Amino acid sequence: MAINDNILIKIRDMKDSMTPVEKLVADFILENTDEVPHLSIKSLAQMSKTSDASVLRFCKTLGYSGYRSFIVSISASLGSRDEEQKDQYTDIQPGDDLPIIISNIARNNIKSIEDTLSVIDRDQVTKAVKVLRESNRIVFFGVGASGIVCQDAEQKFSRINKMCHAYTDSHSQLTAATLLGKGDVAFFVSNSGDTVEILDALELARKNGATTIAITKYNKSELADKSDILLSISTPELTMRSGAMGSRIAMLTVVDMLFAGVASAEYQHVKKYLTKTHNILSGKHRK
């Protein structure tokens, strides 16, 4: 799979947040991918029942300067599509045999990580590692499954002696956000990017001067728009819990990237903490 810039994944993930006209273009492209590289902008506009200007705006919404660069990217994505066909997301079905469930869950999780690598911005990861290294303290905000990701992040960064804490209920989140200041990092985890509790805490953190980082799906959302650093994930929208499983795996992968980035950059400083925590957790401190 091409994991650098798969535009078909980006279109799929962004479609729900597009304007009605942009959705017409997106739907046509996703349903007629083989034809699109051969179409002029005028032909694509006519076949999607839009206009030349609408197609151009669609390209720019996806980050392309013009139609030609967009078509080149579509062609590149199609080049790896045949290899991907056997690895499409599959929802859990009632009555599935256990071997099928095992295979589908594993494949979905692998796809979530691969698709996330297609949409995540490496420069944003670099910025996130930098501010996490320089932070006075890190506060993680998330509810539900996202809260579990925050607890995992707290456990990891605590091991290298970073001052951090995860808050997973609305009252404690508001209290924590109120006490943040410059030099602190407010780290928000939300698949939808529209969780009310998270947005309330985000607003307080921004007012208090904290640097804000967000892990959220590749889409237009208030969390994505208002965070200083955006780390996008890509997951399927399925009808059963496998969708939530995929987003959790993608989020945990991004947390692992950040932790490894910080620990690697500061290894000479943090290796003593890693050794101490490893020894205490493995029981090696006992004589």
C-alpha positions, 0 to 999 in steps of 0.5 A, a space after each residue: 500500500 502507498 502510505 505517503 499520500 493516498 488521496 482516495 483515503 483523504 476523500 473518503 474521510 473528509 466527505 462527511 464534512 464537505 459542502 453538498 456540491 463538494 460531496 457530489 464530486 467526492 461521490 462521483 470520484 469514489 464510485 468511478 475511480 478508474 475513469 477519473 484520471 482520464 477526465 478533463 476538469 470540464 468532463 468531471 464537472 459535467 459527470 458529477 453534475 457540478 461546475 468547473 469552478 466547483 471541481 477546482 474548489 474541491 481540489 483546493 479543499 484537499 490541498 491541491 493547487 490545481 486540477 492537474 496535481 490532483 489528477 496526478 495524485 489520484 493516479 498514484 493512489 490507483 496504482 496501489 489500489 489493486 494490492 489493497 483490494 484484499 485488505 478492505 475494512 470488514 465489519 463484525 457480522 452476527 454469527 461470524 465464526 471465530 476464525 473470521 472474527 480474528 482475521 477481520 479484526 486484525 485486518 481492520 486494525 492493520 488498515 487503520 494504522 496504514 490509512 493513518 500513515 496516509 493522512 498524518 502530517 509528518 511536520 505536525 508530528 515533528 512540532 508535537 515532539 518539540 513542544 512535548 519535549 519543552 513542556 512544563 507539564 502535559 495534560 491529556 483530555 479524552 472521554 470514553 475510548 479516547 480517555 483510555 488512549 489518554 491513560 495510555 499516554 500518561 503511563 508512557 510519558 510518566 515513565 520518562 519523568 514527564 509531568 503529566 496527567 490524564 483527565 477523562 471526565 468533564 468536571 476534572 477536565 474543566 478544572 485542569 484546563 482552567 489551571 493550565 498556562 504558558 509552557 503547558 501542553 493540552 493534549 486532546 484526543 477525540 475521534 469525531 473532533 466534536 465532543 462537547 466536553 473536549 471543546 469546552 476544555 480546549 477553549 479554556 486551554 487556549 485562553 490560558 495560553 497552553 499549546 494545544 495538540 489534537 489527535 482526531 480523524 482526518 476531517 473538518 471539525 472544531 477541534 481540528 480547526 482550533 488546535 495548534 498542532 493537528 495529528 490526523 488519523 484515518 479509520 473506517 465508519 462501521 456499524 458495530 464496535 470495530 469502528 471504535 476499535 480501529 480509531 483506538 488502535 490508530 490513536 495509540 499508534 500516534 501516541 507511541 510515535 510521539 513517546 518514541 520521538 521524545 524518548 529518542 531525542 532525550 535518550 541520554 537524559 531519560 534512559 535512567 528513568 526508563 531503567 528505573 521504571 523497568 526494574 520496578 515493574 519487572 520486580 528486579 528491585 527485589 533482592 
